[in-house]
Amino acid sequence: MLHADDVGKRPPATITLAYTIQGNRITYVMNADLNTSEVIEIRLEK
């Protein structure tokens, strides 16, 4: 979960999550400000 307590000088607060699975690179960019948060749920299945 990305939750911003402070957005600094240039809102919104951002984070990038990147991973590789089965040879494919997946990238997510998340943004948050003082009123909005974002969540990514990752499930690993065997």
C-alpha positions in Angstrom: 0.0 0.0 0.0 1.2 3.5 -0.9 0.0 6.1 1.6 1.3 9.7 1.6 1.8 11.4 5.0 3.7 14.2 3.2 3.8 14.8 -0.6 7.0 16.9 -0.6 7.6 19.8 -3.0 6.2 18.1 -6.1 3.0 16.0 -5.4 1.9 13.4 -5.8 4.1 10.9 -4.0 5.1 8.1 -6.4 6.7 4.7 -6.3 7.4 2.2 -9.1 7.2 -1.6 -8.5 8.9 -3.7 -11.2 9.4 -7.4 -11.3 10.0 -10.2 -13.8 7.8 -13.3 -14.0 8.1 -16.1 -16.5 10.4 -13.8 -18.6 8.0 -10.9 -18.7 8.8 -7.6 -17.0 5.9 -6.0 -15.2 6.0 -2.4 -14.0 3.4 -0.6 -11.9 3.6 3.1 -11.0 1.6 4.1 -8.0 0.6 7.6 -6.9 -0.7 8.9 -3.6 -1.6 12.3 -2.2 -3.0 13.3 1.2 -6.5 12.2 0.2 -5.9 9.1 -2.0 -3.8 5.9 -1.6 -3.2 3.0 -3.9 -2.8 -0.7 -3.2 -1.4 -3.6 -5.2 -2.2 -7.2 -4.2 0.2 -9.9 -5.5 -0.8 -13.5 -5.2 1.7 -16.3 -5.8 0.1 -19.6 -6.9 1.9 -22.9 -7.3 
